[in-house]
Amino acid sequence: MTDLDAQLRKFQKELSTGTVSLALLAVLAEAGEPMYGYQIAKRLERDGGGVLTGKQSALYPVLRNLEGAGLLGSHVEPSVAGPPRRYYQLTDAGRLALRDWAAAWRATRDSVDSVLKGIPQ
């Protein structure tokens, strides 16, 4: 791996870290019903075009952090085909955070896009 490859990986990881919480809130808002971790991971893979694809286990600490911040609620249900599953859903605070974070994301994206407009793709 070259130094440039390593720098690209680092940059992608930093971008992902900053956007996964926003994406998780958006997935749960769009679903409109509680979802468990594997469902959320699969939805991120499907709808994120692979950009947000990563280790599924990395989502669980983010989900716990969002729950600890009061943005998600959860409950555990037994599963017929395995261990019990923890289902997550947005709280009212989570809906407000999603609105604010989405606005901040769009403003940041638009600002960066305007700076990058002259850079070839």
Phi, psi and omega in degrees: 000133180278168178299322179294321177298317180296319179294321178297315179301316180298315180298315179297321179296317179296319177297315181298315180303321183281346185244347183298318180299316177300314181296320179298315178299318181295318179299314181292325178294317181292324181296322179071006178212158180300145179225151175261166189309314182297319177299317180297315180299316180294322178294319177298318178298313183293309187274339183273003179060026178085347183295322182263009180289134179198196178290127181302323182297337180289341180286328187296317175298325179292317177300317179296320178297317179296323177292317179299331179277358179084011181271340177230151169244162179212160172211157182253135176234144176295154179241139179290326187248044178149199181291164177302152181246140175265121179260137181247147174213156179290143170265175176300319178297324178295321177295318178294318179298318179301315178301312182292317181294322179296319178296317178296319178299311182298319179296317178295314179302313181296320179296312180295318178301321181293327178286325183275357188304330181269358182272125179297148181276000000 
